[in-house]
Amino acid sequence: MRILAIETSCDETSAAVVVDGRRALSNVVSSSQELHQRFGGIVPEVASRKQVELIGPVVLQALEQAGVGWEDIEAVAVTNRPGLIGSLVVGLCAAKAIAWALGVPLVGVNHLEGHMAANFLEEQPPELPAVVLVVSGGHTDLALMHALDNYELLGRTRDDAAGEAFDKAARILGLGYPGGPAIDRIAAQGNRAAVDFPRALLPDSWDFSFSGPKTALARYLRDTPPERRPALADLAASFQEALVEVLVTKSLLACERLGVDRLMVAGGVAVNSRLRGLLAERAQAEGVQVRIPPAVLCTDNAAMIGAAAYPRLARGDYDDLHLDAYASTHRPH
């Protein structure tokens, strides 16, 4: 089954052609990140206007790269939650129009389920059950996956998501936007033990909390004279370590307590080099197999949406043209 997938939940405009939820014939991603840098973060109105400009050319490019025509498309998948509502509506309207014009099924996809499905876009799909850590700019969730479309949510962030905390910390440190990559780059030269920022491990819950390290960083800079502070790289490395250590510890603890020796990581923050390094080190010591998609499949992209949609399409579970967009994960029945 050839699926045309569309992803416009934030500032990326992406389209892909995916075969049977496993093989991406194309995966075109166009970002408006440079437009948002001058504001220090994503401006929803700017993002949605750029989506309107890009959606047509990106879809056509995805078809061209895949070497297929409109007549070859057998279904359309689109992100319809969660995300910036204006951006979601752009992708959803395009998907509805294409599905209606071609007379093919339409499926709305949860963006977070898309991130989870990115791990299945490989020749050897992961074995299940597995613990899944979804860590991105807007979400930090921990789940137990039994099948691609069958999982139970274990915990999620109670305040800032990890990516959001990275962005806010980068702003505090004057490193610009996007914050995660900026901190990752400079932290590579720093001392991770220079400042002991707090770790909220929440021992009686699978939930996360990352507002503490961010607030601690702001207070540290406020209360510590410049001449007594460590180098900027040391501050970045220490802050990054506080976040990464919690992500790794809780994920591996979930594997241990649930009796699962497989862990999948997904989402934009999965690109972080320290997260990958510490996870590989500790997972190997604890006998846990780790799967992380290539970087291009960690950040927002349409191929993962096509992968997530396939199980529903395969069993004939479609949406109609009344499908709506939602800023949160909530989807009324």
C-alpha positions as CSV (number, residue, x, y, z in Angstrom):
1,M,0.0,0.0,0.0
2,R,1.5,3.4,-1.1
3,I,0.6,6.0,1.5
4,L,1.0,9.7,1.0
5,A,1.8,11.1,4.4
6,I,1.7,14.8,5.5
7,E,3.2,16.3,8.7
8,T,2.6,20.0,9.6
9,S,2.3,20.0,13.4
10,C,4.9,22.7,14.1
11,D,7.4,24.6,11.9
12,E,8.3,21.8,9.5
13,T,6.3,21.1,6.4
14,S,6.8,17.5,5.3
15,A,5.4,15.0,2.9
16,A,6.4,11.4,2.2
17,V,5.4,8.4,0.3
18,V,5.6,5.2,2.4
19,V,5.0,1.6,1.3
20,D,3.3,-0.7,3.8
21,G,4.4,1.4,6.8
22,R,8.0,0.1,6.4
23,R,9.7,1.7,3.5
24,A,9.9,5.4,2.7
25,L,10.2,6.1,-1.0
26,S,10.6,9.8,-0.2
27,N,10.6,12.0,2.8
28,V,10.7,15.7,2.1
29,V,11.1,18.1,5.0
30,S,11.1,21.9,4.7
31,S,11.6,24.0,7.8
32,S,10.9,27.6,8.6
33,Q,13.3,27.5,11.5
34,E,15.4,30.4,10.2
35,L,12.3,32.7,10.2
36,H,11.8,32.0,13.9
37,Q,15.4,32.5,15.0
38,R,15.0,36.3,15.1
39,F,12.2,35.8,17.6
40,G,14.1,33.3,19.8
41,G,11.4,30.7,19.3
42,I,8.5,29.5,17.1
43,V,5.8,32.1,16.3
44,P,2.6,30.1,15.5
45,E,1.2,32.6,13.0
46,V,4.5,32.8,11.1
47,A,4.7,29.0,11.1
48,S,1.2,28.5,9.7
49,R,1.6,31.1,7.0
50,K,4.8,29.4,5.9
51,Q,3.0,26.0,5.9
52,V,0.4,27.5,3.4
53,E,3.2,28.6,1.2
54,L,5.1,25.3,1.3
55,I,2.5,22.5,1.4
56,G,1.9,22.3,-2.3
57,P,5.5,22.2,-3.5
58,V,6.5,19.8,-0.7
59,V,3.8,17.3,-1.6
60,L,4.7,17.5,-5.3
61,Q,8.4,17.0,-4.5
62,A,7.6,14.0,-2.4
63,L,5.7,12.4,-5.3
64,E,8.5,13.2,-7.7
65,Q,11.3,11.8,-5.5
66,A,9.3,8.6,-4.9
67,G,8.8,8.2,-8.6
68,V,5.1,7.9,-8.4
69,G,2.0,9.8,-9.7
70,W,-1.3,10.7,-8.1
71,E,-2.8,7.5,-9.6
72,D,-0.3,5.4,-7.5
73,I,-1.4,6.8,-4.1
74,E,-3.7,4.4,-2.3
75,A,-4.3,6.3,1.0
76,V,-3.5,9.6,2.7
77,A,-2.2,10.0,6.3
78,V,-1.9,13.3,8.1
79,T,-1.0,14.5,11.5
80,N,-4.1,16.0,13.2
81,R,-2.9,16.2,16.8
82,P,-1.2,17.5,18.9
83,G,0.5,20.6,17.7
84,L,0.1,24.3,16.7
85,I,-3.5,24.4,15.6
86,G,-2.9,26.7,12.7
87,S,-0.2,24.6,11.3
88,L,-2.2,21.4,11.8
89,V,-5.1,22.8,9.9
90,V,-3.0,23.5,6.8
91,G,-1.8,19.9,6.5
92,L,-5.2,18.5,7.3
93,C,-7.0,20.6,4.7
94,A,-4.4,19.5,2.1
95,A,-4.8,15.9,3.1
96,K,-8.6,16.0,2.9
97,A,-8.6,17.6,-0.5
98,I,-6.1,15.0,-1.9
99,A,-8.0,12.1,-0.4
100,W,-11.3,13.4,-1.7
101,A,-9.9,14.1,-5.2
102,L,-8.3,10.7,-5.4
103,G,-11.1,8.8,-3.8
104,V,-8.8,7.1,-1.3
105,P,-8.9,6.5,2.5
106,L,-7.9,9.2,4.9
107,V,-6.3,8.6,8.4
108,G,-5.5,11.1,11.1
109,V,-2.4,10.4,13.1
110,N,-1.3,11.3,16.6
111,H,2.1,13.1,16.2
112,L,3.5,11.2,19.2
113,E,2.5,7.9,17.8
114,G,4.3,9.0,14.6
115,H,7.5,9.5,16.6
116,M,7.2,6.0,18.0
117,A,6.6,4.5,14.6
118,A,9.8,6.0,13.2
119,N,11.6,3.1,14.7
120,F,9.8,0.8,12.3
121,L,11.0,2.4,9.2
122,E,14.0,0.0,8.9
123,E,14.6,-3.3,7.2
124,Q,14.5,-5.1,10.6
125,P,11.6,-3.7,12.7
126,P,12.2,-3.7,16.5
127,E,11.0,-6.7,18.5
128,L,8.2,-6.0,21.0
129,P,7.2,-5.5,23.7
130,A,9.5,-2.5,24.3
131,V,9.7,0.6,26.5
132,V,9.5,3.7,24.4
133,L,10.9,7.1,25.4
134,V,9.4,10.0,23.3
135,V,11.4,13.1,23.9
136,S,10.9,16.2,21.9
137,G,10.4,20.0,22.1
138,G,6.9,19.7,23.3
139,H,6.6,16.3,24.8
140,T,8.4,13.9,27.0
141,D,6.5,10.6,27.4
142,L,7.3,7.1,28.5
143,A,5.2,4.2,27.2
144,L,5.2,0.4,27.0
145,M,4.5,-0.7,23.4
146,H,3.0,-4.1,22.7
147,A,2.4,-3.5,18.9
148,L,2.8,-0.5,16.7
149,D,-0.8,0.6,17.4
150,N,-1.1,-0.9,20.9
151,Y,0.7,0.8,23.7
152,E,0.1,2.1,27.3
153,L,1.3,5.5,28.5
154,L,3.4,5.1,31.6
155,G,4.2,8.7,32.3
156,R,4.8,12.1,30.9
157,T,6.2,15.5,31.8
158,R,4.4,17.5,34.5
159,D,5.8,20.8,33.3
160,D,8.5,21.5,30.7
161,A,9.3,18.9,28.1
162,A,13.0,18.1,27.8
163,G,13.3,20.0,24.5
164,E,11.4,22.9,25.9
165,A,13.8,23.0,28.8
166,F,16.8,23.0,26.5
167,D,15.4,25.9,24.5
168,K,14.7,27.9,27.6
169,A,18.1,27.2,29.0
170,A,19.8,28.2,25.8
171,R,17.9,31.5,25.9
172,I,19.1,32.1,29.5
173,L,22.7,31.3,28.4
174,G,22.5,33.5,25.3
175,L,23.0,30.6,22.9
176,G,20.0,31.4,20.6
177,Y,17.4,29.2,19.0
178,P,17.1,26.3,18.5
179,G,18.4,25.6,22.0
180,G,18.9,21.9,22.0
181,P,21.5,21.7,19.2
182,A,23.3,24.8,20.5
183,I,23.7,23.3,24.0
184,D,24.7,20.0,22.6
185,R,27.5,21.6,20.5
186,I,29.0,23.7,23.2
187,A,28.5,21.1,26.0
188,A,30.9,18.8,24.1
189,Q,33.8,21.0,25.3
190,G,32.5,21.4,28.9
191,N,32.8,19.8,32.3
192,R,29.6,17.9,33.1
193,A,30.3,18.1,36.8
194,A,31.0,21.8,37.1
195,V,27.6,22.6,38.6
196,D,25.3,20.1,40.3
197,F,21.9,21.0,38.9
198,P,18.9,19.2,40.5
199,R,17.5,15.9,39.1
200,A,13.8,15.3,39.6
201,L,13.6,11.5,39.5
202,L,10.1,11.4,41.1
203,P,10.7,7.8,42.5
204,D,7.0,7.0,42.9
205,S,6.0,8.0,39.4
206,W,7.0,7.5,35.8
207,D,6.4,11.2,35.1
208,F,9.1,13.7,34.3
209,S,9.8,17.2,35.5
210,F,12.3,19.6,33.9
211,S,11.3,23.0,35.3
212,G,13.7,22.5,38.3
213,P,17.0,22.5,36.4
214,K,15.9,25.4,34.2
215,T,14.9,27.5,37.3
216,A,18.1,26.4,39.0
217,L,20.2,27.6,36.1
218,A,18.5,31.0,36.1
219,R,19.0,31.4,39.8
220,Y,22.6,30.3,39.6
221,L,23.3,33.0,37.0
222,R,21.4,35.6,39.1
223,D,23.2,34.8,42.4
224,T,26.7,34.0,41.2
225,P,29.0,36.8,40.1
226,P,30.5,36.4,36.7
227,E,34.0,36.0,38.0
228,R,32.9,33.0,40.1
229,R,31.1,31.2,37.3
230,P,32.6,28.3,35.3
231,A,33.0,28.6,31.6
232,L,29.9,28.8,29.4
233,A,30.6,25.3,28.1
234,D,30.7,24.0,31.6
235,L,27.3,25.5,32.4
236,A,25.8,24.0,29.2
237,A,27.4,20.6,29.9
238,S,26.2,20.5,33.5
239,F,22.6,21.5,32.6
240,Q,22.5,19.0,29.8
241,E,23.7,16.2,32.1
242,A,20.9,17.0,34.6
243,L,18.3,16.4,31.9
244,V,19.9,13.5,30.2
245,E,20.6,11.6,33.4
246,V,16.9,11.7,34.3
247,L,15.8,10.5,30.9
248,V,18.2,7.6,30.9
249,T,17.7,6.6,34.5
250,K,13.9,6.5,34.3
251,S,13.8,4.7,30.9
252,L,16.1,2.0,32.1
253,L,14.3,1.7,35.4
254,A,11.1,1.1,33.5
255,C,12.8,-1.7,31.5
256,E,14.0,-3.3,34.7
257,R,10.7,-3.1,36.6
258,L,8.5,-4.2,33.7
259,G,10.9,-7.0,32.8
260,V,11.5,-5.7,29.3
261,D,15.0,-5.7,27.8
262,R,14.3,-3.5,24.8
263,L,14.1,0.3,24.7
264,M,13.2,2.6,21.8
265,V,13.9,6.3,21.8
266,A,12.1,8.8,19.5
267,G,11.6,12.5,19.0
268,G,13.9,15.4,18.2
269,V,15.9,15.3,21.5
270,A,16.9,11.7,20.5
271,V,19.5,13.4,18.3
272,N,21.3,14.7,21.4
273,S,24.8,13.2,21.4
274,R,25.1,13.0,25.2
275,L,21.7,11.2,25.5
276,R,22.8,8.7,22.9
277,G,26.2,8.2,24.5
278,L,25.0,7.8,28.1
279,L,22.1,5.6,27.1
280,A,24.4,3.3,25.1
281,E,26.8,3.1,28.0
282,R,24.3,2.3,30.7
283,A,22.0,0.1,28.5
284,Q,24.9,-2.1,27.6
285,A,25.8,-2.5,31.3
286,E,22.2,-3.4,32.1
287,G,21.6,-5.8,29.2
288,V,19.0,-3.6,27.4
289,Q,18.9,-3.3,23.6
290,V,18.4,0.3,22.4
291,R,16.9,1.4,19.1
292,I,17.2,5.0,18.0
293,P,16.2,6.1,14.5
294,P,18.5,8.0,12.2
295,A,18.6,11.8,13.0
296,V,16.3,12.6,10.0
297,L,13.6,10.3,11.4
298,C,13.9,11.7,15.0
299,T,12.9,15.3,14.1
300,D,9.4,16.0,12.7
301,N,8.9,14.2,9.3
302,A,6.1,12.7,7.3
303,A,7.5,9.3,6.8
304,M,6.9,8.4,10.5
305,I,3.2,9.5,10.0
306,G,2.9,7.1,7.1
307,A,4.4,4.3,9.3
308,A,2.0,5.0,12.2
309,A,-1.1,5.1,9.9
310,Y,-0.4,1.7,8.2
311,P,-1.9,-0.6,10.9
312,R,-5.2,1.2,10.8
313,L,-5.3,1.3,7.0
314,A,-4.5,-2.4,6.8
315,R,-7.5,-3.3,8.9
316,G,-9.8,-0.8,7.1
317,D,-10.1,1.7,9.9
318,Y,-10.4,5.1,8.2
319,D,-11.5,8.6,9.0
320,D,-14.0,10.6,7.0
321,L,-13.8,14.2,5.8
322,H,-15.1,15.5,9.2
323,L,-11.7,14.7,10.7
324,D,-10.6,17.7,12.7
325,A,-7.4,19.1,14.2
326,Y,-6.6,19.3,17.9
327,A,-3.9,21.2,19.7
328,S,-3.7,18.5,22.4
329,T,-3.6,14.7,22.2
330,H,-7.4,14.7,23.0
331,R,-9.5,13.3,20.2
332,P,-13.3,13.1,20.9
333,H,-15.1,9.9,19.9
